[in-house]
Amino acid sequence: EKRNFLRNPPPGANYHFDMTSVYPVALATLDVDENLKQMRFDLVPKQINEEGFWRNYFYRVSLIKQSTQLSALTHENRILLLLFIFSIVNICCFL
């Protein structure tokens, strides 16, 4: 969706972007993702400059990564909670 590439990270977002360090990754990503290549062709420089395009793209990627990590952590916490409950049930059964 175009707006994901056109909207800047919100003010106060804890996000650091360094075009120099991500540019090789950006170019490699274009080689394997035809949809991204087309989106860049459609938007740069007509609606957004190169750096803004990649800043917004990698910001959205960082949000997805954070969400995935949080989901994994939540899953791990559920497993730990179940193990804790199971151990309490076992202790109670032996008392």
C-alpha positions as CSV (number, residue, x, y, z in Angstrom):
1,E,0.0,0.0,0.0
2,K,1.4,3.3,-1.1
3,R,0.8,5.2,2.1
4,N,3.2,2.9,4.0
5,F,5.9,4.3,1.9
6,L,4.7,7.9,2.0
7,R,4.1,8.3,5.7
8,N,7.0,9.2,7.9
9,P,7.6,7.5,11.3
10,P,5.5,9.3,13.9
11,P,7.1,12.1,15.9
12,G,8.8,10.7,19.0
13,A,9.2,7.2,17.4
14,N,12.4,5.7,18.7
15,Y,13.8,4.9,15.2
16,H,17.2,5.7,13.9
17,F,17.8,5.5,10.1
18,D,21.1,5.6,8.4
19,M,20.8,5.5,4.6
20,T,24.5,4.6,4.1
21,S,24.3,1.5,6.2
22,V,21.0,0.2,4.8
23,Y,21.5,1.1,1.1
24,P,23.2,-2.2,0.2
25,V,20.3,-4.1,1.8
26,A,17.8,-1.9,0.0
27,L,19.4,-2.7,-3.4
28,A,19.5,-6.4,-2.7
29,T,15.9,-6.3,-1.6
30,L,14.9,-4.7,-4.9
31,D,16.6,-7.6,-6.8
32,V,14.3,-10.1,-5.2
33,D,11.1,-8.2,-4.7
34,E,9.4,-7.1,-7.9
35,N,6.5,-5.5,-6.1
36,L,8.9,-3.3,-4.1
37,K,10.8,-2.5,-7.2
38,Q,7.6,-1.3,-8.9
39,M,6.5,0.7,-5.8
40,R,9.8,2.5,-5.8
41,F,9.5,3.2,-9.5
42,D,6.0,4.6,-9.0
43,L,6.9,6.8,-6.0
44,V,10.5,7.9,-6.3
45,P,11.1,10.8,-7.0
46,K,7.5,11.8,-8.0
47,Q,6.0,11.6,-4.5
48,I,8.9,11.0,-2.2
49,N,12.7,11.1,-2.4
50,E,14.9,8.0,-2.2
51,E,16.0,8.4,1.4
52,G,12.4,9.0,2.5
53,F,11.2,6.0,0.7
54,W,13.7,3.7,2.3
55,R,13.3,5.3,5.8
56,N,9.6,4.6,5.7
57,Y,10.1,1.1,4.3
58,F,12.6,0.1,6.9
59,Y,10.6,1.7,9.7
60,R,7.7,-0.5,8.8
61,V,10.0,-3.5,8.6
62,S,11.2,-2.7,12.1
63,L,7.6,-2.6,13.4
64,I,6.9,-6.1,11.9
65,K,10.1,-7.4,13.5
66,Q,9.2,-5.9,16.9
67,S,5.7,-7.4,16.6
68,T,7.1,-10.8,15.8
69,Q,9.5,-10.7,18.7
70,L,6.7,-9.6,21.1
71,S,4.5,-12.4,19.8
72,A,7.3,-15.0,20.4
73,L,7.9,-13.6,23.9
74,T,4.2,-13.8,24.7
75,H,4.1,-17.4,23.5
76,E,7.2,-18.2,25.6
77,N,5.5,-16.6,28.6
78,R,2.4,-18.6,28.1
79,I,4.4,-21.8,28.1
80,L,6.2,-20.8,31.2
81,L,2.9,-20.0,32.9
82,L,1.5,-23.4,31.9
83,L,4.6,-25.1,33.3
84,F,4.3,-23.2,36.5
85,I,0.7,-24.1,36.9
86,F,1.5,-27.8,36.1
87,S,4.2,-27.9,38.7
88,I,1.9,-26.4,41.3
89,V,-0.8,-28.9,40.5
90,N,1.8,-31.7,40.9
91,I,3.0,-30.3,44.2
92,C,-0.6,-30.1,45.5
93,C,-1.3,-33.6,44.5
94,F,1.6,-34.9,46.5
95,L,0.8,-33.0,49.7
